[in-house]
Amino acid sequence: MPKSNPQAISTAGSYDLNAELSSECVQLVQAVMPVSQQAGVLLRRHNLPEKVLPGQWVPLSAWLNLLEELSGSGGEQTVYSVGLRVLEQKCWPTSAISLAEAVKQLNRTYGERVRGGYGYYRTESQSPHRLLVECLTPFPAAFDLGVITGLARRYKPAEALRVRVETQASLVVSPTAVKRLLVSW
């Protein structure tokens, strides 16, 4: 398998090829791999660190290529699982907040963890029990679906018995990196 190549990315759309990702994010792979040696091999293959040092940054292209490889070898469910684990990074408020506020926090965190990238996470209330989340990121759709599902589960409204996250068709012609997810409860 070749080393990470910024030109090899098919899911990213258009973004700065020099964009960087906080190295803390690569720990997510170690959390979802059943055998730690598998995670190490995968990280090394994409020139990503196995041990995270505070303040260390890595090429975003390497992370995107790693997610693409995971999708090809383990399926989109594996990439979805990595997205679900994003909340395990210690950057989330511990106090109870609303789902809409959690997405705003996600957007701020995305801005802090990705340098030179583009994009956003934002919400639009559809009704008292429906929230549309728009994700414009270079990440694969399965990853963003995992992230939003994890947020919805953790920050679901108190009156909700369950929460559901569904992928929505694009409402307008837009870049392929735009994902719209409907959260309902």
C-alpha positions in Angstrom: 0.0 0.0 0.0 1.5 3.4 -1.0 2.3 6.2 1.5 -0.3 9.0 1.9 -0.6 11.1 -1.2 -2.6 14.4 -1.1 -3.5 13.8 -4.8 -5.1 10.4 -4.0 -8.0 11.8 -2.0 -11.4 11.2 -3.6 -13.7 12.2 -0.7 -12.2 15.6 0.1 -13.6 17.8 -2.6 -11.6 21.0 -2.8 -9.4 22.0 0.2 -5.9 23.3 1.0 -3.5 20.5 0.3 -1.3 21.9 3.1 -4.1 21.7 5.7 -3.2 20.1 9.0 -5.0 18.1 11.6 -4.3 18.0 15.3 -2.5 14.7 16.0 -4.9 14.0 18.8 -7.5 13.0 16.2 -5.4 10.0 15.0 -5.9 8.3 18.4 -9.5 7.5 17.2 -8.1 4.8 14.9 -6.5 3.1 17.8 -9.8 3.1 19.6 -11.7 1.3 16.9 -9.1 -1.2 15.7 -9.6 -4.6 17.4 -5.8 -5.3 17.6 -3.5 -2.4 18.5 -0.8 -3.7 16.1 -3.3 -3.2 13.2 -3.7 0.4 14.2 0.0 0.9 14.4 0.6 -0.5 10.9 -2.2 1.6 9.5 -0.9 4.8 11.1 2.7 4.1 10.0 1.6 3.4 6.4 0.1 6.9 6.3 3.0 8.6 8.1 0.9 9.3 11.2 2.2 9.1 14.7 1.3 6.3 17.0 2.1 8.4 20.1 0.6 11.8 20.2 2.6 14.8 21.5 0.7 17.9 22.7 0.7 20.5 20.0 1.7 18.1 17.2 0.0 18.6 13.8 -0.2 16.1 10.9 -1.1 16.5 7.2 -4.9 16.4 6.8 -4.4 14.5 3.5 -2.8 11.6 5.4 -5.8 11.4 7.7 -8.2 11.5 4.8 -6.3 8.8 3.0 -6.3 6.7 6.1 -10.1 7.0 6.4 -10.4 6.1 2.7 -8.3 3.0 3.3 -10.4 2.1 6.3 -13.5 2.4 4.2 -12.1 0.2 1.5 -10.8 -2.5 3.9 -13.3 -2.4 6.7 -16.3 -0.8 5.1 -18.1 2.4 5.7 -19.2 1.1 9.1 -15.6 1.2 10.3 -15.3 4.9 9.3 -18.7 5.5 10.9 -17.3 4.0 14.1 -14.3 6.3 14.0 -16.7 9.2 13.7 -18.7 8.0 16.7 -15.5 8.0 18.8 -14.8 11.7 18.1 -16.6 12.7 21.4 -14.1 10.7 23.3 -11.5 13.4 22.7 -11.4 15.6 25.7 -12.6 18.8 24.0 -16.3 18.5 24.8 -18.2 20.4 27.6 -19.3 18.1 30.4 -22.3 20.2 31.3 -25.7 19.3 29.7 -26.1 21.4 26.6 -28.6 21.3 23.8 -28.0 19.4 20.6 -27.9 22.7 18.6 -25.3 24.0 21.0 -23.3 20.8 20.7 -23.1 21.3 16.9 -21.9 24.8 17.5 -19.2 23.4 19.8 -18.4 20.9 17.1 -17.9 23.7 14.6 -15.6 25.6 17.0 -13.7 22.4 17.7 -13.4 21.6 14.0 -11.9 25.1 13.5 -9.4 24.4 16.3 -8.4 20.9 15.1 -8.1 21.6 11.4 -5.7 24.3 10.3 -5.9 25.6 6.7 -9.0 23.5 6.0 -12.4 24.8 5.0 -15.8 24.0 6.0 -18.3 24.0 8.9 -20.9 22.2 10.8 -24.2 24.1 11.3 -27.8 23.5 12.3 -31.2 24.7 11.2 -34.3 24.0 13.2 -36.9 22.2 11.1 -39.6 21.9 13.8 -39.7 21.4 17.5 -38.4 17.9 17.1 -36.3 18.0 14.0 -32.9 19.6 13.4 -31.1 19.7 10.0 -27.3 19.5 10.4 -25.2 20.6 7.4 -21.6 19.4 7.3 -19.2 20.9 4.8 -16.0 19.1 5.5 -13.4 17.1 3.6 -14.3 14.0 5.7 -16.2 11.0 4.2 -20.0 11.0 4.7 -19.8 7.9 7.0 -17.4 9.8 9.3 -19.6 12.9 9.6 -22.7 10.6 10.1 -20.8 8.9 13.0 -19.9 12.3 14.5 -23.4 13.7 14.3 -25.0 10.4 15.6 -22.6 10.5 18.5 -23.5 14.1 19.3 -27.3 13.3 18.9 -27.0 10.4 21.3 -25.1 12.3 24.0 -27.0 15.6 23.8 -30.5 14.4 22.9 -33.3 16.4 24.4 -34.3 15.3 27.9 -37.9 14.5 26.7 -36.7 12.3 23.9 -37.0 8.6 24.2 -34.8 8.0 21.2 -33.0 10.0 18.6 -32.6 9.3 14.9 -30.1 10.6 12.4 -30.8 10.2 8.7 -28.9 11.3 5.6 -30.8 13.8 3.5 -30.6 14.4 -0.2 -28.9 17.7 -1.0 -31.5 20.5 -1.2 -29.6 22.5 -3.8 -26.8 21.8 -6.2 -23.7 21.9 -4.0 -20.2 20.6 -3.7 -20.0 16.8 -3.1 -18.5 17.5 0.3 -21.8 18.9 1.7 -23.7 16.4 3.8 -27.1 17.1 5.2 -28.3 15.0 8.2 -31.8 15.2 9.7 -31.9 14.6 13.4 -35.3 13.8 14.9 -36.6 12.8 18.3 
